[in-house]
Amino acid sequence: GEKSNRGKSGRLKMNTGPSKGNSRSVFVGNIPYETTAETMKEIFEDAGPVVDFRIVVDKETGKPRGFGFCEYADTETAMSALRNLQNVDIGGRTLRVSPADKERAKPNEEQDSGVDLNLQSLPVEASMGELLDSLNPQEA
């Protein structure tokens, strides 16, 4: 009866999806600009193993925008981070930690495309070519 057991555990895994509104990622705001993702990852590993820490950078300048997302292996760890990593002081600033799904305006549409088009930051007279270049930066 080994096969039936394997089938069950496979099904269970699928049920613990994002359907409950629980995300494995947390939004982290107020990150000092000089702080690296590595440093942030170490801080957030206090709550549990971090899969990925991403600091969001400005496409135009390449400078960090002061916030990021921390992805954990499971929802429980993320929830624990939300509880335990509030008000962490780093470089004189207090980190703001909140559920990642609250920070996304329209989770379904924007998440899937993966392209975060910030048209406000493009010059009005940008040609189509420049627009495409900003979407696909060519490595020199």
ABEGO torsion letter per residue (X at the ends): XAAAAAAAAAAAAAABBAAAGBBABBBBBGBBAABBAAAAAAAAAAAEBBABBBBBBBAAAGBBAGBBBBBBABAAAAAAAAAAABGBBBGGBBBBBBBAAAABABAAAAAAAGBBBBAAABBAABBAAAAAAAABBBBX
